[in-house]
Amino acid sequence: MSNLALASPVVHSAAAAEHTSVVAARTPILVLTCLAVLLGWLPRLRWGFWTDETATYWMSSDGWRAAIEHTWNWPGQSILYSILESFFVVHGPWQEVALRVPSFVAVAIAGWQVKRLAELLIAKEAGWYALVPFVCAPDVMSFATNARPYGLALAASLISFRYLLEWQREGGKGNAALCLLASILTVHLHYVFGFILLIQAAYLLSSRWCGTRVRWSLPATVSAAIPLSLLLILGSLRNTAQQKVDFQSTPPEIKQWFQLVFPPTLLLALALGAALALLLVPMRKLKWSPVRIPSPVACLLAAWLLVAPTLFFVVSRFTANTIFASRYLLFTLPAIVLIIAWAVCGIGTLRARTICMLAIFAANVLHPATLLSAFRESPLSWREPLGLLAQKPSSAPVFVTSGFAHAEFGNWKTEDPKNSPLFAPLAAYPIANPVIPLPYQFFPDVERFIEEKTAKLSAQPIVFLLTESDSGLTPWMTRHMESRGYRAHPESVNEFVIVEFSRH
């Protein structure tokens, strides 16, 4: 009895100390998080659409019924996401901001799920220290302000994991329902993000191997429900499987694997913060006592961090499938964030931990290049070049190259560019000029097509070309048009070039 009486104050004292530490950490963390959103996220919402975002606009701009039809045959696109975005389509100066609202909200929710996962897997205090590296990560700042499904799929995958853990610990129909729903949404928002469900399964297996009681009824239900739900879009999946891409990017290099798995700006900033802490905090107070985490959690973090990037790298390196990209592997980013939170949580003083958080914020958000780019126009935006063309004589024909490299491009000569998904930028930023479509790639058949078209345009005093700045089409067409008596006047806009061909 006396032992219990003595132990009770000690337990309460430890709990009170932990609560005090969490409360003390909360204020600076929330301030840095809000500043990161204000300076790193919000300015990007006003950027013009890049190519893939214009596809989102094209698929969603005619209402939810048309969104299903538009997306059904578009390879790899989420029908659910297109339906959702159809309710956020507006026309005019706010169209970019409105279409990005779902991603913005979803990634904010994902940040809270990362906090909760850190609390469940590492320690109560680790939750707050996961927020700053997450919201400041370059990929998070990008995809939180991107009208693409990656942010929503990330949020759904983290909600699925969070409530799976909650259900394993506490049970409850609510936890089970949220886990099941979020798991299904993860796959329907982006098929590749379903990989995280395998990571969850591996974690449960390792927990069982280490002797922890694991309940399998919910994971079994999820495993059955996802394939059944995909039957609703079986035709679209079949179309996606049959699509081939005739343009392949360069196979990834090993340094790209390291950069994706171990984000340099996050880890270098953490190292900088640790160095500053050594200078500013008395050495006697600066101790690192890492939180002890169970073996299954350590295995989870390692698998979450390494398995998918390594597999995707190998596939992209040695096959024609180019799936090694940050957007497809966004679901692995929380792993390094949780590892950073674990490392910071072990630092002995609040001041040193705050310095580390401040260093991560400063290196990723306040870096001059990052800060200036956020307040400038996006170099990938179609709004500026098409806006400039809209100010030119509307009777002048415009040759426009597509931003999409799809295999089903044999009909590019007959495409109606103002209604075709392959020329989706013209839906988001319409121009009155007659448009002559050109494919993404430049090859001999394109030369012959241009020669035929320009022969019919010999009476036109002005002809325009809009293409990417590094396209081989520009120098060839310049020589060709000069041979027909035109003078070229190129004008670079973002990563595009507009060439005005006018008679002497």
Order of alpha helices (4+ residues) and beta strands (2+ residues): alpha-alpha-alpha-alpha-alpha-alpha-alpha-alpha-alpha-alpha-alpha-alpha-alpha-alpha-alpha-alpha-alpha-alpha-alpha-beta-alpha-beta-alpha-beta-alpha-beta-beta
